[in-house]
Amino acid sequence: MFIIHVQAQVKPPYIDAFKKACIENAKESLKEEGVVRFDVVQEQEDPTRFLLIEIYRNRDATSKHKETLHY
């Protein structure tokens, strides 16, 4: 497996749009053969901070993911 953690801090006016885009990306990513898991986490204490946890079957699956339209 190959695991990627992405940390992001979003300006307050853009939180809803960012969250919507991340959830849509996660939903579409889960349809990919090489994606095991794709989580979007928003901190409760600081809602401007997000963590994306992407789990792939192998490193090649990350390259294929980057070629998709939803990426």
C-alpha positions in Angstrom: 0.0 0.0 0.0 1.0 3.6 -0.5 -0.5 6.2 1.8 -0.6 10.0 1.3 -1.6 12.6 3.9 -2.5 16.0 2.6 -2.9 18.9 5.1 -4.6 22.0 4.0 -5.7 25.2 5.7 -8.5 27.0 3.9 -9.5 30.7 4.2 -13.0 30.9 5.8 -14.9 32.2 2.8 -13.8 29.1 0.8 -14.4 26.3 3.3 -17.7 25.2 1.9 -16.4 25.1 -1.7 -13.3 23.3 -0.7 -15.2 20.7 1.3 -17.6 20.1 -1.5 -14.8 19.7 -4.0 -12.9 17.3 -1.7 -15.9 15.2 -1.0 -16.7 14.9 -4.7 -13.0 14.0 -5.5 -13.1 11.4 -2.7 -16.4 9.9 -4.1 -15.0 9.6 -7.6 -11.6 8.4 -6.4 -13.2 5.5 -4.6 -14.4 4.2 -8.0 -10.8 3.8 -9.2 -9.4 0.3 -9.1 -6.2 1.3 -7.3 -7.8 3.4 -4.5 -8.4 1.5 -1.2 -9.6 4.5 0.8 -10.0 8.2 0.5 -11.0 10.2 3.6 -11.7 13.9 4.1 -11.3 15.1 7.7 -12.1 18.6 8.9 -10.9 19.6 12.4 -13.7 20.5 14.8 -11.6 22.9 16.8 -10.4 24.7 13.7 -12.7 24.2 10.8 -10.2 25.9 8.4 -7.9 22.8 8.7 -8.4 19.7 6.7 -6.6 16.4 6.3 -7.0 14.1 3.3 -6.0 10.5 3.8 -5.5 8.7 0.5 -4.7 5.0 0.5 -3.6 3.3 -2.8 -2.8 -0.3 -3.6 0.6 0.8 -4.9 2.6 3.8 -6.1 1.4 3.3 -9.7 -2.2 3.9 -8.6 -1.3 7.4 -7.5 -0.1 8.2 -11.0 -3.3 6.9 -12.5 -5.3 8.9 -10.1 -3.6 12.1 -11.2 -4.7 11.4 -14.8 -8.4 11.4 -13.9 -10.8 14.2 -14.6 -11.8 14.6 -11.0 -8.2 15.1 -9.9 
